[in-house]
């Protein structure tokens, strides 16, 4: 698919795609005979993943780190040939990512609880309660 079609499908603009390509977040696509970029379906999946990561607060640097981890660990020969020091670094990076995700989940679950309480209060026409202070709103 061409760059405009991919951009529209992923909900980004063409300049964002070119930036991601320059930064190594998406691989350089094949080119058609006439020189147009020719993206594959996997590129759309990768863009969707990047956007999802950004929506939960990951920086592009952190997204790239996740991709690097996946690239190395997805290949059995690469993963099996990692030196102990490299394995420790990758493990530490993966554990940091997991801790970050857990922290975000805790925050989101608390926000969901607070919002559910507010919705319940409003549905039952009770006096609203501030989710931060716990006091009734006049």
MODELLER restraints for C-alpha pairs under 7 A, 6 or more apart:
rsr = mdl.restraints
at = mdl.atoms
rsr.add(forms.Gaussian(group=physical.xy_distance, feature=features.Distance(at['CA:1:A'], at['CA:38:A']), mean=5.28, stdev=0.5))
rsr.add(forms.Gaussian(group=physical.xy_distance, feature=features.Distance(at['CA:1:A'], at['CA:39:A']), mean=4.96, stdev=0.5))
rsr.add(forms.Gaussian(group=physical.xy_distance, feature=features.Distance(at['CA:1:A'], at['CA:40:A']), mean=6.36, stdev=0.5))
rsr.add(forms.Gaussian(group=physical.xy_distance, feature=features.Distance(at['CA:2:A'], at['CA:37:A']), mean=5.88, stdev=0.5))
rsr.add(forms.Gaussian(group=physical.xy_distance, feature=features.Distance(at['CA:2:A'], at['CA:38:A']), mean=5.26, stdev=0.5))
rsr.add(forms.Gaussian(group=physical.xy_distance, feature=features.Distance(at['CA:2:A'], at['CA:39:A']), mean=6.10, stdev=0.5))
rsr.add(forms.Gaussian(group=physical.xy_distance, feature=features.Distance(at['CA:3:A'], at['CA:14:A']), mean=6.52, stdev=0.5))
rsr.add(forms.Gaussian(group=physical.xy_distance, feature=features.Distance(at['CA:3:A'], at['CA:37:A']), mean=6.32, stdev=0.5))
rsr.add(forms.Gaussian(group=physical.xy_distance, feature=features.Distance(at['CA:3:A'], at['CA:39:A']), mean=6.98, stdev=0.5))
rsr.add(forms.Gaussian(group=physical.xy_distance, feature=features.Distance(at['CA:4:A'], at['CA:14:A']), mean=6.25, stdev=0.5))
rsr.add(forms.Gaussian(group=physical.xy_distance, feature=features.Distance(at['CA:6:A'], at['CA:44:A']), mean=6.50, stdev=0.5))
rsr.add(forms.Gaussian(group=physical.xy_distance, feature=features.Distance(at['CA:7:A'], at['CA:13:A']), mean=5.35, stdev=0.5))
rsr.add(forms.Gaussian(group=physical.xy_distance, feature=features.Distance(at['CA:7:A'], at['CA:14:A']), mean=5.64, stdev=0.5))
rsr.add(forms.Gaussian(group=physical.xy_distance, feature=features.Distance(at['CA:7:A'], at['CA:17:A']), mean=6.88, stdev=0.5))
rsr.add(forms.Gaussian(group=physical.xy_distance, feature=features.Distance(at['CA:10:A'], at['CA:44:A']), mean=6.27, stdev=0.5))
rsr.add(forms.Gaussian(group=physical.xy_distance, feature=features.Distance(at['CA:10:A'], at['CA:47:A']), mean=6.31, stdev=0.5))
rsr.add(forms.Gaussian(group=physical.xy_distance, feature=features.Distance(at['CA:10:A'], at['CA:48:A']), mean=6.14, stdev=0.5))
rsr.add(forms.Gaussian(group=physical.xy_distance, feature=features.Distance(at['CA:20:A'], at['CA:26:A']), mean=5.83, stdev=0.5))
rsr.add(forms.Gaussian(group=physical.xy_distance, feature=features.Distance(at['CA:21:A'], at['CA:27:A']), mean=6.05, stdev=0.5))
rsr.add(forms.Gaussian(group=physical.xy_distance, feature=features.Distance(at['CA:21:A'], at['CA:28:A']), mean=6.02, stdev=0.5))
rsr.add(forms.Gaussian(group=physical.xy_distance, feature=features.Distance(at['CA:25:A'], at['CA:64:A']), mean=6.06, stdev=0.5))
rsr.add(forms.Gaussian(group=physical.xy_distance, feature=features.Distance(at['CA:26:A'], at['CA:43:A']), mean=6.80, stdev=0.5))
rsr.add(forms.Gaussian(group=physical.xy_distance, feature=features.Distance(at['CA:29:A'], at['CA:37:A']), mean=5.86, stdev=0.5))
rsr.add(forms.Gaussian(group=physical.xy_distance, feature=features.Distance(at['CA:29:A'], at['CA:38:A']), mean=5.75, stdev=0.5))
rsr.add(forms.Gaussian(group=physical.xy_distance, feature=features.Distance(at['CA:29:A'], at['CA:39:A']), mean=5.47, stdev=0.5))
rsr.add(forms.Gaussian(group=physical.xy_distance, feature=features.Distance(at['CA:30:A'], at['CA:37:A']), mean=6.07, stdev=0.5))
rsr.add(forms.Gaussian(group=physical.xy_distance, feature=features.Distance(at['CA:30:A'], at['CA:38:A']), mean=5.31, stdev=0.5))
rsr.add(forms.Gaussian(group=physical.xy_distance, feature=features.Distance(at['CA:30:A'], at['CA:39:A']), mean=6.89, stdev=0.5))
rsr.add(forms.Gaussian(group=physical.xy_distance, feature=features.Distance(at['CA:31:A'], at['CA:37:A']), mean=4.72, stdev=0.5))
rsr.add(forms.Gaussian(group=physical.xy_distance, feature=features.Distance(at['CA:31:A'], at['CA:38:A']), mean=5.35, stdev=0.5))
rsr.add(forms.Gaussian(group=physical.xy_distance, feature=features.Distance(at['CA:32:A'], at['CA:38:A']), mean=6.22, stdev=0.5))
rsr.add(forms.Gaussian(group=physical.xy_distance, feature=features.Distance(at['CA:50:A'], at['CA:63:A']), mean=6.61, stdev=0.5))
rsr.add(forms.Gaussian(group=physical.xy_distance, feature=features.Distance(at['CA:53:A'], at['CA:63:A']), mean=6.79, stdev=0.5))
rsr.add(forms.Gaussian(group=physical.xy_distance, feature=features.Distance(at['CA:69:A'], at['CA:90:A']), mean=6.68, stdev=0.5))
rsr.add(forms.Gaussian(group=physical.xy_distance, feature=features.Distance(at['CA:72:A'], at['CA:78:A']), mean=5.80, stdev=0.5))
rsr.add(forms.Gaussian(group=physical.xy_distance, feature=features.Distance(at['CA:72:A'], at['CA:79:A']), mean=5.99, stdev=0.5))
rsr.add(forms.Gaussian(group=physical.xy_distance, feature=features.Distance(at['CA:73:A'], at['CA:79:A']), mean=4.93, stdev=0.5))
rsr.add(forms.Gaussian(group=physical.xy_distance, feature=features.Distance(at['CA:114:A'], at['CA:131:A']), mean=5.61, stdev=0.5))
rsr.add(forms.Gaussian(group=physical.xy_distance, feature=features.Distance(at['CA:118:A'], at['CA:128:A']), mean=6.87, stdev=0.5))
rsr.add(forms.Gaussian(group=physical.xy_distance, feature=features.Distance(at['CA:121:A'], at['CA:127:A']), mean=6.99, stdev=0.5))
rsr.add(forms.Gaussian(group=physical.xy_distance, feature=features.Distance(at['CA:121:A'], at['CA:128:A']), mean=5.94, stdev=0.5))
rsr.add(forms.Gaussian(group=physical.xy_distance, feature=features.Distance(at['CA:122:A'], at['CA:128:A']), mean=6.63, stdev=0.5))
rsr.add(forms.Gaussian(group=physical.xy_distance, feature=features.Distance(at['CA:127:A'], at['CA:136:A']), mean=6.31, stdev=0.5))
rsr.add(forms.Gaussian(group=physical.xy_distance, feature=features.Distance(at['CA:127:A'], at['CA:137:A']), mean=6.58, stdev=0.5))
rsr.add(forms.Gaussian(group=physical.xy_distance, feature=features.Distance(at['CA:128:A'], at['CA:136:A']), mean=5.75, stdev=0.5))
rsr.add(forms.Gaussian(group=physical.xy_distance, feature=features.Distance(at['CA:128:A'], at['CA:137:A']), mean=5.42, stdev=0.5))
rsr.add(forms.Gaussian(group=physical.xy_distance, feature=features.Distance(at['CA:129:A'], at['CA:135:A']), mean=5.44, stdev=0.5))
rsr.add(forms.Gaussian(group=physical.xy_distance, feature=features.Distance(at['CA:129:A'], at['CA:136:A']), mean=4.28, stdev=0.5))
rsr.add(forms.Gaussian(group=physical.xy_distance, feature=features.Distance(at['CA:129:A'], at['CA:137:A']), mean=5.57, stdev=0.5))
rsr.add(forms.Gaussian(group=physical.xy_distance, feature=features.Distance(at['CA:130:A'], at['CA:136:A']), mean=6.23, stdev=0.5))
rsr.add(forms.Gaussian(group=physical.xy_distance, feature=features.Distance(at['CA:130:A'], at['CA:137:A']), mean=6.35, stdev=0.5))
